[in-house]
Amino acid sequence: MKRKKDRQSFTVYDGNGKVTINPGKKIKIPTLGTFRLWESIPYTTASQTFTISRTGEKWFVSFSIEAEKLPVHPLLDKRQYETFGIDVGVKQFASIANQKKRENEVVSLPDSIKLEQLNLAKFQWRNRNKQVGGKGKPPSKNAIKYYKKLAKYHCRIANVRRDFIEKTTTKLVTQVKHVCLESLNVKGMMQNGKLAASIARQGFYQFRQRLTTKIVSSGGTVVLADQWFPSSKTCHSCGHIHQELKLKDRTFDCPNFGMIIDRDLNAALVLSQYGEINQKNRVGCTRIYACELEEGGLPG
């Protein structure tokens, strides 16, 4: 099995062609046999590849099927056509705003994620002196139990985060058609030891991936601003770039225009303008790198 963090998986391929998958709670996997499923398969389908994965103590099987593309729901045609900027951060999960309509919203992580993180920390603290093997020593039976329970904690946190992201992105898709996001270097951001745990808890990449998939599949468009685009340091009102703004500063105080506004909200408004500027270049999911704007280049 190939290892990817706490998730292990392998793929089975049938060289004789696609295998028929019948509805019900049983599935026949080539070379492995028949297995009982927890979730029932709703209808007859066929697939040639099957990926078996394990997360914690749970096993999953996934396979691809052919399906017709569904038409866009009529209610989605009534979405707002203005571009909404979305700035993700550590203090607040996301700030969503539009410059023209003067609408904004702040999305925070649910308390359930913080509670699960606290439970994990308590569990690790209680077992801080447990001998869990390593350095050539096989783990004991108690150590194996510890690892299994630890995996359950991590799996629970991942599931709560995934549920939150799915619900948040679905709500956004039903309200807006065009969005602009930053292309964040999450791996580089994780190098900050003080913020690494908070950044990992947010799930920025998963949020962007799910939102992009849903927006594009529903007929909308996504603009990705370059990671070096100074959205946090640019004034949404006059376009002045505040070079002295530091990461610890939570309020944007424009020295040129005198605008005082929340830092994340200002960044979301700037991204909204950036998406409108590049509106003609949008084709499905488009990556548009930051253009060289002079001070005052953004529309007020």
Order of alpha helices (4+ residues) and beta strands (2+ residues): beta-beta-beta-beta-beta-beta-beta-beta-beta-beta-beta-alpha-alpha-beta-alpha-alpha-alpha-beta-beta-beta-alpha-beta
